[in-house]
């Protein structure tokens, strides 16, 4: 009799414990590279560098072959990423820079009425941390600690020197700041960020956490360690050599994060995402976006399509691949759904990706995607992509036949051109005014990037 009761109680409490374990909220780690070229991972075809740790995220989960960001430059792309809303719908149309005449600097940042994924996850009991670059406003109302993050170690601007800071430094030499420790002296910034990420994971291993690992590699300035430069001594172009060394060190620190999850027993139920904030600026950091045309700052594929991968071993089968168009805006609803947070009443522009990745939904996640950035606007519908510029007729490409966007078909398909222009125009006219602007000198620079010739194939190994 006692034995029977014991078995009965074991079944009740044992199954109850199993059910709770199954429903445990996943940890979430969002790893963001800065200005990484699409072609500069071994996963995406590089023959000049091996990136086994970044590649491992895709091999353990899903690689999105047509993953886009919502803007081709840092700050607006990050604004969309962290809110799940296309940032131009709340006036974030430009890169964050010096305040321009006629604009109120109190609005030079991520609008305070926009909730971030850190806000929402914190409300649901997550401990939230940001390590690295912010670039969404430097005034107090925009500070990460006022935007949902419990912990912050990093800097508020758009970039930083990799080897040093100065007590009264400005720009890339600004001192690192933190609310939970006195920041250590910089050794090599990518390594220091990796160490802080590992420390965050270990300190919070017994509670659900969200870690935004915001690296600035391989963003300028081009600075690498002598040890890493030696690995690429055969690369003749000194800028390319330094860039590859920086990407190598980024990969090593992604490896630190993955190893920390494994050593803490957290790998199975942790969502890890890796992507870049925009395409590589090939004219300034020697990156490569092949086979995609264009670069950071413009709406050709090289400015918007980025390496994009997610792993969640408890849910996503290894070596998965998803070939339909998705967006960085999709991460917000994906995270909220995974954490059990209701977001039906929120005006998010992204979609929860899990039903598509797991084959529960077969239709395309997005009937269309739209972009606007300063002088240009674009729309992708099915395989047709249209870009509108101020000084020429529209550009129309069929990405299914021309992924490198070399053949403008606007004159051959006037009906499609007109239809997409109308849809893009209707969307554009409904958008609010920008809440701040970058300097007007950037307009001509961005236009001129459309006229440059870009390398569309992998170089030989030197």
BAMI-6857 format. One record per residue (C-alpha): x, y, z; residue number from 1. Coordinates in pm, 1 decimal. Example, Ala and Ser with C-alpha at 12.3 -4.5 7.8 and 13.67 -1.06 7.14 Angstrom:
# BAMI-6857
{site {1230.0,-450.0,780.0},1}
{site {1367.0,-106.0,714.0},2}
***
This chain:
# BAMI-6857
{site {0.0,0.0,0.0},1}
{site {274.1,244.1,99.3},2}
{site {465.7,148.0,-212.1},3}
{site {160.3,225.4,-425.9},4}
{site {116.6,566.2,-261.3},5}
{site {484.9,637.6,-313.3},6}
{site {461.1,560.3,-683.2},7}
{site {148.7,775.3,-709.9},8}
{site {316.6,1072.4,-542.0},9}
{site {625.9,1027.8,-756.2},10}
{site {415.4,1040.0,-1070.8},11}
{site {234.9,1354.3,-957.8},12}
{site {536.0,1550.2,-842.2},13}
{site {778.4,1401.5,-1091.4},14}
{site {558.2,1481.4,-1387.4},15}
{site {483.1,1821.7,-1237.5},16}
{site {854.0,1897.3,-1213.9},17}
{site {905.0,1773.9,-1570.2},18}
{site {625.6,2001.5,-1691.3},19}
{site {778.1,2305.4,-1516.2},20}
{site {1119.0,2221.7,-1661.9},21}
{site {965.5,2194.5,-2007.0},22}
{site {804.4,2536.0,-1968.0},23}
{site {1117.2,2704.8,-1835.7},24}
{site {1176.0,3034.7,-2010.6},25}
{site {1470.5,3022.3,-2249.4},26}
{site {1771.3,3242.6,-2200.1},27}
{site {1829.2,3475.5,-2494.7},28}
{site {2161.0,3599.4,-2632.1},29}
{site {2161.5,3846.1,-2920.9},30}
{site {2508.3,3875.6,-3073.8},31}
{site {2542.4,4170.6,-3309.2},32}
{site {2844.8,4228.2,-3529.9},33}
{site {2913.3,4576.0,-3666.0},34}
{site {2979.4,4640.2,-4036.5},35}
{site {3051.0,4273.0,-4113.3},36}
{site {3062.7,4190.4,-4482.2},37}
{site {2820.4,3921.8,-4596.9},38}
{site {3098.1,3720.6,-4761.0},39}
{site {3344.3,3732.5,-4471.8},40}
{site {3250.0,3412.6,-4288.6},41}
{site {3350.3,3062.4,-4388.0},42}
{site {2977.5,2984.6,-4367.2},43}
{site {2905.5,3232.7,-4645.7},44}
{site {3190.9,3124.4,-4868.9},45}
{site {3506.9,3306.0,-4764.6},46}
{site {3829.5,3140.8,-4872.8},47}
{site {4039.5,3385.7,-4670.6},48}
{site {3911.5,3324.3,-4318.2},49}
{site {3766.6,3043.3,-4108.7},50}
{site {3495.4,3137.6,-3858.4},51}
{site {3409.4,2806.4,-3689.4},52}
{site {3238.6,2953.0,-3384.5},53}
{site {3000.8,3180.3,-3572.6},54}
{site {2938.5,2901.4,-3823.7},55}
{site {2854.8,2667.5,-3534.4},56}
{site {2547.8,2873.8,-3447.7},57}
{site {2400.1,2803.3,-3790.4},58}
{site {2512.0,2439.8,-3788.7},59}
{site {2344.7,2389.0,-3450.9},60}
{site {2030.2,2569.0,-3562.1},61}
{site {1906.9,2755.1,-3868.1},62}
{site {2077.6,2972.5,-4127.3},63}
{site {1861.8,3238.6,-4291.2},64}
{site {1995.3,3284.4,-4642.1},65}
{site {1779.7,3590.5,-4711.8},66}
{site {1802.7,3775.3,-4382.4},67}
{site {1766.5,4153.5,-4394.5},68}
{site {1812.8,4439.2,-4152.7},69}
{site {1574.8,4735.2,-4148.4},70}
{site {1836.5,4998.7,-4240.2},71}
{site {2176.7,4996.4,-4410.1},72}
{site {2356.4,5183.8,-4128.9},73}
{site {2417.0,5128.5,-3758.9},74}
{site {2185.0,5342.9,-3551.9},75}
{site {1849.0,5308.6,-3732.2},76}
{site {1914.8,4938.9,-3786.6},77}
{site {1961.4,4894.2,-3410.5},78}
{site {1649.5,5100.1,-3338.5},79}
{site {1442.2,4861.7,-3548.8},80}
{site {1614.6,4554.0,-3409.9},81}
{site {1547.9,4640.5,-3046.1},82}
{site {1186.3,4751.2,-3092.4},83}
{site {1051.3,4511.5,-3354.9},84}
{site {915.1,4808.8,-3544.9},85}
{site {1042.6,4957.0,-3867.1},86}
{site {1221.0,5255.4,-3718.9},87}
{site {1096.4,5500.6,-3981.9},88}
{site {744.9,5450.4,-3844.8},89}
{site {859.7,5645.9,-3538.7},90}
{site {1080.9,5897.2,-3718.7},91}
{site {1421.0,5724.4,-3698.3},92}
{site {1514.1,5777.4,-4060.7},93}
{site {1879.4,5884.5,-4028.9},94}
{site {2200.4,5775.2,-3864.1},95}
{site {2254.8,5934.0,-3523.8},96}
{site {2519.4,6206.4,-3545.8},97}
{site {2571.1,6568.0,-3444.4},98}
{site {2243.7,6751.1,-3389.4},99}
{site {2136.8,6963.3,-3685.9},100}
{site {1998.2,7317.3,-3670.2},101}
{site {1624.3,7333.1,-3619.3},102}
{site {1605.2,6999.9,-3435.9},103}
{site {1563.3,6949.6,-3063.8},104}
{site {1853.7,6743.4,-2924.9},105}
{site {1615.0,6602.2,-2663.9},106}
{site {1481.0,6382.3,-2945.4},107}
{site {1821.1,6264.9,-3073.6},108}
{site {1785.0,5901.1,-2978.9},109}
{site {1546.4,5607.9,-2959.3},110}
{site {1208.7,5769.4,-2878.0},111}
{site {1118.2,5710.2,-2516.7},112}
{site {766.5,5594.2,-2606.1},113}
{site {908.4,5292.9,-2790.7},114}
{site {949.2,4980.7,-2578.1},115}
{site {1259.4,4771.3,-2635.4},116}
{site {1289.3,4394.9,-2614.5},117}
{site {1482.0,4456.2,-2291.9},118}
{site {1181.8,4645.8,-2149.6},119}
{site {944.2,4363.0,-2231.2},120}
{site {1170.3,4080.2,-2116.8},121}
{site {1252.5,4260.5,-1792.3},122}
{site {880.9,4295.2,-1720.6},123}
{site {854.2,3917.2,-1761.6},124}
{site {1122.0,3844.6,-1502.0},125}
{site {1435.4,3834.6,-1713.6},126}
{site {1759.2,3992.8,-1596.6},127}
{site {1876.3,4205.0,-1889.2},128}
{site {2228.6,4307.5,-1983.4},129}
{site {2401.5,4505.7,-2256.5},130}
{site {2770.4,4463.4,-2324.8},131}
{site {2924.2,4699.5,-2579.2},132}
{site {2794.4,4955.0,-2825.4},133}
{site {2467.5,5145.4,-2774.5},134}
{site {2442.3,5423.4,-3040.3},135}
{site {2078.1,5503.9,-2967.1},136}
{site {2120.0,5832.8,-2783.3},137}
{site {2358.4,5969.6,-2523.1},138}
{site {2123.9,6183.0,-2312.3},139}
{site {1991.5,6042.4,-1986.7},140}
{site {1645.2,5955.8,-2119.1},141}
{site {1802.7,5734.8,-2385.5},142}
{site {2055.2,5561.5,-2157.5},143}
{site {2039.4,5179.3,-2169.9},144}
{site {1955.8,5164.4,-1799.5},145}
{site {1643.4,5366.6,-1879.6},146}
{site {1554.4,5145.8,-2176.5},147}
{site {1508.7,4812.9,-2001.7},148}
{site {1862.9,4702.3,-1924.8},149}
{site {1954.9,4606.5,-1568.8},150}
{site {2325.1,4607.1,-1647.6},151}
{site {2538.2,4801.8,-1892.8},152}
{site {2908.7,4777.7,-1967.0},153}
{site {3023.3,4968.0,-2273.3},154}
{site {2990.8,5305.9,-2439.8},155}
{site {2706.6,5519.1,-2571.5},156}
{site {2848.1,5626.4,-2907.5},157}
{site {2884.5,5456.3,-3244.6},158}
{site {3238.0,5322.8,-3214.2},159}
{site {3546.6,5296.2,-2997.5},160}
{site {3923.4,5259.8,-3007.6},161}
{site {4014.7,4893.4,-2964.2},162}
{site {4320.0,4942.6,-2742.7},163}
{site {4257.4,5240.6,-2518.7},164}
{site {4033.2,5508.1,-2376.6},165}
{site {4117.9,5835.4,-2203.0},166}
{site {3970.2,5975.2,-1878.3},167}
{site {3845.8,6286.3,-2056.7},168}
{site {3834.1,6126.6,-2398.9},169}
{site {3579.4,6211.1,-2664.2},170}
{site {3449.2,6011.1,-2958.5},171}
{site {3631.1,5681.0,-2995.8},172}
{site {3841.8,5751.5,-2686.3},173}
{site {3553.8,5799.8,-2446.6},174}
{site {3585.5,5611.8,-2116.3},175}
{site {3396.5,5286.0,-2081.1},176}
{site {3104.4,5303.4,-1838.1},177}
{site {2932.5,5042.2,-1623.7},178}
{site {2671.9,5042.8,-1348.8},179}
{site {2788.6,4723.4,-1175.2},180}
{site {3168.8,4752.4,-1167.8},181}
{site {3456.5,4986.2,-1236.0},182}
{site {3545.8,4907.9,-1598.0},183}
{site {3884.1,4745.6,-1633.5},184}
{site {4156.0,4894.9,-1851.2},185}
{site {4108.8,4796.8,-2213.3},186}
{site {4329.3,4515.3,-2336.7},187}
{site {4173.1,4453.4,-2677.4},188}
{site {3812.1,4568.4,-2680.8},189}
{site {3667.3,4265.2,-2859.7},190}
{site {3828.7,4037.5,-2601.2},191}
{site {3709.5,4254.3,-2315.0},192}
{site {3353.2,4241.3,-2445.2},193}
{site {3370.6,3866.0,-2475.8},194}
{site {3495.0,3839.1,-2117.4},195}
{site {3210.4,4059.7,-1991.9},196}
{site {2956.1,3845.4,-2175.6},197}
{site {3094.8,3530.8,-2015.3},198}
{site {3087.4,3697.6,-1673.9},199}
{site {2723.3,3798.0,-1725.4},200}
{site {2626.8,3440.6,-1818.9},201}
{site {2800.0,3293.6,-1515.5},202}
{site {2658.4,3547.4,-1269.6},203}
{site {2303.5,3491.8,-1393.5},204}
{site {2311.1,3121.7,-1478.1},205}
{site {2035.1,3040.5,-1227.8},206}
{site {1774.3,3284.4,-1366.6},207}
{site {1635.1,3362.7,-1710.8},208}
{site {1849.9,3626.3,-1879.9},209}
{site {1865.8,3837.4,-2193.2},210}
{site {2214.3,3938.5,-2304.8},211}
{site {2264.7,4187.6,-2586.8},212}
{site {2624.1,4124.7,-2691.6},213}
{site {2682.8,4433.2,-2902.1},214}
{site {3027.8,4404.0,-3056.0},215}
{site {3181.7,4684.6,-3261.6},216}
{site {3405.0,4452.1,-3463.0},217}
{site {3483.0,4487.0,-3745.2},218}
{site {3371.8,4853.2,-3746.9},219}
{site {3642.4,5116.0,-3788.2},220}
{site {3901.4,5200.7,-3669.3},221}
{site {4091.7,4914.6,-3832.6},222}
{site {4291.2,4788.8,-3534.8},223}
{site {4399.4,4431.7,-3463.3},224}
{site {4643.4,4253.5,-3234.9},225}
{site {4986.6,4159.8,-3365.9},226}
{site {4904.2,3795.7,-3292.5},227}
{site {4599.0,3804.4,-3515.6},228}
{site {4769.5,4005.4,-3789.4},229}
{site {5033.6,3734.3,-3810.6},230}
{site {4764.2,3480.1,-3900.2},231}
{site {4688.1,3679.1,-4215.3},232}
{site {5042.0,3784.9,-4309.1},233}
{site {4988.1,3636.9,-4657.2},234}
{site {4710.6,3889.3,-4732.9},235}
{site {4876.3,4166.1,-4933.5},236}
{site {4625.6,4447.0,-4877.3},237}
{site {4704.3,4584.2,-4527.9},238}
{site {4346.1,4700.2,-4468.1},239}
{site {4205.8,4362.8,-4570.3},240}
{site {4462.8,4189.6,-4350.9},241}
{site {4362.2,4396.2,-4048.6},242}
{site {3992.0,4352.1,-4119.3},243}
{site {4023.5,3973.1,-4137.3},244}
{site {4222.5,3972.1,-3814.2},245}
{site {3940.7,4165.9,-3647.9},246}
{site {3677.9,3921.0,-3774.3},247}
{site {3890.2,3631.4,-3650.0},248}
{site {3901.0,3783.7,-3301.9},249}
{site {3525.0,3839.5,-3313.1},250}
{site {3479.0,3471.3,-3394.6},251}
{site {3703.5,3371.8,-3103.7},252}
{site {3488.3,3571.0,-2864.3},253}
{site {3167.2,3427.2,-3000.6},254}
{site {3331.0,3097.9,-2912.3},255}
{site {3383.4,3218.3,-2554.2},256}
{site {3011.4,3286.9,-2523.3},257}
{site {2912.4,2948.2,-2663.9},258}
{site {3161.2,2768.4,-2439.9},259}
{site {3027.8,2951.3,-2132.9},260}
{site {2675.9,2830.3,-2210.8},261}
{site {2801.2,2474.4,-2240.5},262}
{site {3007.2,2485.7,-1920.3},263}
{site {2712.0,2630.5,-1726.7},264}
{site {2473.9,2367.6,-1862.0},265}
{site {2261.6,2628.7,-2038.1},266}
{site {2313.9,2544.0,-2403.7},267}
{site {1996.6,2341.2,-2461.3},268}
{site {1747.7,2608.7,-2357.6},269}
{site {1928.8,2923.1,-2470.1},270}
{site {1837.0,3105.8,-2789.4},271}
{site {2149.7,3242.4,-2956.3},272}
{site {2118.1,3481.2,-3250.8},273}
{site {2400.4,3615.4,-3464.4},274}
{site {2370.5,3883.4,-3731.4},275}
{site {2535.2,4204.4,-3847.5},276}
{site {2376.5,4546.7,-3809.5},277}
{site {2421.2,4620.9,-4181.3},278}
{site {2630.5,4521.7,-4478.3},279}
{site {3002.3,4581.9,-4497.5},280}
{site {3127.5,4931.8,-4587.6},281}
{site {3368.8,4801.5,-4847.6},282}
{site {3502.5,5149.9,-4919.9},283}
{site {3625.2,5200.6,-4563.4},284}
{site {3694.2,4870.0,-4388.1},285}
{site {3794.1,4638.0,-4676.4},286}
{site {3495.7,4409.4,-4621.4},287}
{site {3330.8,4201.6,-4891.8},288}
{site {2959.1,4149.5,-4959.1},289}
{site {2986.3,3910.8,-5257.4},290}
{site {2783.6,3801.0,-5439.9},291}
{site {2574.0,4101.3,-5341.2},292}
{site {2610.6,4443.1,-5497.9},293}
{site {2646.4,4758.4,-5291.3},294}
{site {2752.7,4826.4,-4934.7},295}
{site {2666.4,4991.5,-4605.5},296}
{site {2463.6,5309.5,-4658.3},297}
{site {2250.9,5202.2,-4956.4},298}
{site {1956.2,4972.9,-5027.0},299}
{site {2121.3,4733.8,-5268.1},300}
{site {2153.5,4383.0,-5124.1},301}
{site {2507.8,4448.6,-5005.8},302}
{site {2378.8,4712.4,-4766.4},303}
{site {2082.3,4519.7,-4626.3},304}
{site {2135.3,4143.4,-4654.5},305}
{site {2345.7,4012.3,-4367.8},306}
{site {2465.2,3684.2,-4217.0},307}
{site {2174.0,3579.2,-3995.4},308}
{site {2139.8,3263.8,-3784.5},309}
{site {1961.3,3132.5,-3476.2},310}
{site {2015.8,2828.1,-3260.2},311}
{site {1787.3,2693.4,-2987.8},312}
{site {1873.8,2325.9,-2941.3},313}
{site {1557.5,2255.3,-2739.4},314}
{site {1343.0,2359.7,-3037.6},315}
{site {1530.3,2409.0,-3365.3},316}
{site {1678.5,2106.2,-3545.8},317}
{site {2046.6,2131.8,-3629.3},318}
{site {2160.1,2216.1,-3982.6},319}
{site {1831.1,2383.5,-4070.5},320}
{site {1806.3,2631.8,-4353.6},321}
{site {1542.7,2891.6,-4433.4},322}
{site {1548.4,3056.4,-4775.0},323}
{site {1256.9,3301.7,-4765.1},324}
{site {1299.6,3669.2,-4680.1},325}
{site {1302.6,3751.8,-4308.6},326}
{site {1394.6,4065.0,-4116.2},327}
{site {1576.7,4168.9,-3802.2},328}
{site {1236.6,4309.9,-3698.4},329}
{site {1126.4,3948.7,-3655.1},330}
{site {1349.1,3894.2,-3353.6},331}
{site {1134.3,4096.5,-3112.0},332}
{site {816.5,3887.2,-3160.7},333}
{site {1022.6,3567.4,-3176.2},334}
{site {1179.0,3642.4,-2838.3},335}
{site {851.8,3752.9,-2680.5},336}
{site {668.3,3441.3,-2795.6},337}
{site {949.3,3217.6,-2671.1},338}
{site {936.2,3389.9,-2332.2},339}
{site {558.8,3347.6,-2309.4},340}
{site {486.9,3721.5,-2337.9},341}
{site {162.6,3832.5,-2500.4},342}
{site {221.5,4095.9,-2768.7},343}
{site {-102.1,4081.3,-2967.3},344}
{site {-190.9,4440.8,-2881.5},345}
{site {149.9,4578.7,-2980.2},346}
{site {212.9,4725.0,-3324.5},347}
{site {511.9,4513.0,-3418.6},348}
{site {623.4,4489.4,-3779.6},349}
{site {802.5,4157.5,-3737.9},350}
{site {675.2,3799.2,-3722.2},351}
{site {749.4,3520.0,-3479.2},352}
{site {989.2,3308.5,-3685.2},353}
{site {949.5,2979.3,-3501.3},354}
{site {640.2,2845.4,-3686.8},355}
{site {816.8,2909.3,-4017.8},356}
{site {1147.5,2757.6,-3910.6},357}
{site {972.6,2448.5,-3771.7},358}
{site {758.3,2402.2,-4082.6},359}
{site {429.2,2477.0,-3906.7},360}
{site {364.4,2756.2,-4157.1},361}
{site {458.7,2722.8,-4521.9},362}
{site {371.9,3067.3,-4655.6},363}
{site {631.3,3345.2,-4673.6},364}
{site {664.6,3532.7,-4342.1},365}
{site {635.3,3866.1,-4522.4},366}
{site {427.4,3948.8,-4833.4},367}
{site {662.4,4243.9,-4873.6},368}
{site {942.1,4430.6,-4697.5},369}
{site {992.5,4806.4,-4717.5},370}
{site {1283.6,5035.3,-4639.6},371}
{site {1349.9,5406.2,-4626.2},372}
{site {1682.8,5565.0,-4549.7},373}
{site {1746.0,5937.7,-4611.9},374}
{site {1753.4,5977.1,-4992.1},375}
{site {1632.8,5630.9,-5090.4},376}
{site {1340.8,5395.1,-5038.4},377}
{site {1286.0,5036.9,-5142.5},378}
{site {1035.6,4753.2,-5151.8},379}
{site {1073.9,4377.2,-5191.3},380}
{site {771.4,4176.6,-5302.5},381}
{site {807.7,3814.3,-5407.3},382}
{site {1135.7,3823.0,-5602.9},383}
{site {1092.9,4178.4,-5727.4},384}
{site {1291.1,4451.8,-5557.8},385}
{site {1247.1,4819.4,-5644.0},386}
{site {1466.8,5106.4,-5525.6},387}
{site {1362.8,5471.3,-5561.7},388}
{site {1633.4,5738.4,-5580.8},389}
{site {1605.4,6118.7,-5618.4},390}
{site {1811.1,6166.8,-5936.1},391}
{site {1716.3,5881.6,-6171.1},392}
{site {1444.2,5644.7,-6282.3},393}
{site {1363.5,5358.8,-6043.9},394}
{site {1577.3,5047.9,-6019.6},395}
{site {1395.0,4715.1,-6054.3},396}
{site {1560.6,4378.0,-6003.1},397}
{site {1443.5,4018.2,-6016.3},398}
{site {1642.1,3865.5,-5729.2},399}
{site {1553.5,3510.8,-5834.5},400}
{site {1753.6,3555.8,-6153.6},401}
{site {1979.4,3845.8,-6060.5},402}
{site {2079.3,3833.2,-5692.0},403}
{site {2371.3,4066.4,-5765.1},404}
{site {2131.9,4336.0,-5892.9},405}
{site {2317.8,4403.3,-6215.9},406}
{site {2024.5,4428.3,-6457.4},407}
{site {1772.4,4708.4,-6409.8},408}
{site {1441.9,4579.8,-6551.3},409}
{site {1230.2,4889.0,-6483.0},410}
{site {1183.7,4967.7,-6853.6},411}
{site {1111.9,4604.9,-6944.1},412}
{site {841.1,4565.0,-6680.5},413}
{site {670.4,4905.6,-6653.5},414}
{site {354.4,4758.5,-6495.6},415}
{site {549.4,4597.3,-6210.4},416}
{site {756.5,4913.3,-6170.8},417}
{site {446.7,5129.8,-6148.6},418}
{site {270.0,4891.4,-5908.0},419}
{site {564.6,4873.7,-5668.3},420}
{site {621.9,5249.7,-5687.4},421}
{site {260.3,5303.7,-5588.7},422}
{site {281.5,5064.1,-5292.5},423}
{site {609.8,5214.8,-5179.9},424}
{site {475.6,5566.7,-5219.6},425}
{site {158.4,5495.7,-5021.4},426}
{site {367.4,5352.2,-4736.8},427}
{site {615.5,5638.6,-4751.5},428}
{site {347.8,5910.2,-4740.8},429}
{site {204.0,5763.4,-4420.7},430}
{site {534.5,5789.0,-4233.5},431}
{site {605.1,6066.8,-3981.8},432}
{site {873.1,6331.0,-4016.6},433}
{site {1221.9,6234.3,-3897.0},434}
{site {1281.5,6334.5,-3535.7},435}
{site {1644.9,6417.9,-3616.1},436}
{site {1872.0,6438.8,-3920.0},437}
{site {2234.2,6363.6,-3994.2},438}
{site {2445.3,6616.8,-4183.6},439}
{site {2329.1,6703.6,-4535.6},440}
{site {2672.8,6616.0,-4676.2},441}
{site {2584.9,6247.6,-4638.4},442}
{site {2312.4,6267.9,-4902.5},443}
{site {2544.2,6296.7,-5202.1},444}
{site {2781.8,6039.9,-5052.6},445}
{site {2501.6,5785.9,-5027.5},446}
{site {2380.2,5856.7,-5379.2},447}
{site {2728.9,5815.8,-5521.2},448}
{site {2762.6,5471.3,-5359.6},449}
{site {2499.9,5345.1,-5604.8},450}
{site {2734.4,5424.1,-5893.9},451}
{site {3042.1,5243.8,-5766.2},452}
{site {3161.3,4904.0,-5889.4},453}
{site {3174.4,4630.4,-5626.4},454}
{site {3362.5,4301.6,-5615.7},455}
{site {3102.0,4027.3,-5655.9},456}
{site {3322.2,3718.7,-5626.3},457}
{site {3551.6,3580.1,-5359.3},458}
{site {3914.0,3691.6,-5405.8},459}
{site {4200.7,3446.9,-5425.3},460}
{site {4360.9,3368.3,-5091.6},461}
{site {4598.7,3666.2,-5087.6},462}
***
